[in-house]
């Protein structure tokens, strides 16, 4: 099955393929992220992520369009949280942001971790 974004679906999980987007996008298991604006702090649940942005749901904040936010989350085996600055692109139906400043090491970490997570999920589904 192909999604509207050109990704192939395998037992409910999308395999990472390039689409019209500039970056690979990975669907995520439920992962809580911390959000911070200039005025408040909150959290959300990551839906998908790429090296250029992410989509979230269940946000405890309602930032304005174009507002700058700071996103951070922990990954297993990492002592320091992954941190990125972003700009709000969409508020509904999910909160979507574009990263405005992402370090090359963070880009690499996102691709390696979420690609491995996707492979694990697909392998688990295939084995059952």
SVG drawing of the C-alpha trace seen along z (x, -y; Angstrom):
<svg xmlns="http://www.w3.org/2000/svg" viewBox="-7 -34 35 49">
<polyline fill="none" stroke="black" stroke-width="0.4" points="0.0,0.0 1.4,-3.4 0.6,-6.5 -0.2,-9.9 3.5,-10.8 4.9,-7.9 6.0,-5.7 5.2,-2.0 3.2,-0.6 4.1,2.7 1.7,4.0 0.9,0.5 4.4,-0.9 5.8,-3.0 9.1,-2.0 11.5,-4.9 11.5,-6.0 12.2,-9.3 9.1,-11.1 8.6,-14.6 10.0,-15.8 13.7,-16.6 14.3,-14.4 13.5,-10.9 10.6,-10.7 10.1,-8.1 6.9,-7.3 7.5,-6.9 6.5,-4.8 4.9,-6.9 7.7,-9.1 7.1,-12.1 9.0,-15.3 9.5,-18.5 8.3,-21.7 9.3,-25.2 8.3,-28.6 9.5,-32.0 6.7,-32.0 5.8,-28.5 6.9,-24.8 4.9,-21.7 5.1,-18.4 3.7,-16.5 3.8,-13.0 6.0,-12.6 4.1,-11.2 6.8,-11.4 10.2,-13.0 12.7,-13.8 15.9,-15.8 13.9,-18.8 11.0,-18.7 8.4,-16.7 4.7,-16.3 3.3,-15.9 0.0,-15.2 -1.4,-15.6 0.5,-18.9 0.0,-20.7 0.9,-24.0 -0.8,-25.8 1.8,-27.9 1.1,-30.4 1.9,-29.8 5.5,-30.8 6.3,-30.9 9.8,-29.6 9.8,-26.6 12.6,-24.5 12.1,-20.7 14.0,-18.1 13.7,-14.4 15.7,-11.5 16.9,-8.5 17.9,-5.2 21.7,-5.0 22.2,-8.7 23.2,-10.7 22.2,-14.1 18.8,-14.9 18.4,-15.6 17.6,-19.3 16.4,-21.3 15.0,-24.8 12.0,-24.9 9.3,-27.1 5.6,-26.1 4.2,-25.4 0.8,-23.9 -1.3,-23.6 -4.2,-21.4 -4.8,-18.5 -1.4,-18.0 1.3,-20.3 4.0,-20.4 7.3,-22.2 10.3,-22.8 13.7,-22.6 15.5,-25.9 18.7,-25.0 19.8,-21.4 23.4,-20.3 24.9,-17.7 25.4,-15.3 21.7,-15.6 20.7,-15.0 22.8,-11.8 21.5,-10.7 17.9,-11.1 18.4,-9.1 20.4,-6.3 18.1,-5.9 14.7,-6.1 15.8,-4.0 16.9,-1.3 13.7,-1.6 11.7,-1.3 13.7,1.8 13.1,3.4 9.3,2.8 9.1,4.2 11.2,7.3 9.0,7.9 5.9,7.7 7.4,10.1 8.3,12.6 4.8,12.7"/>
</svg>
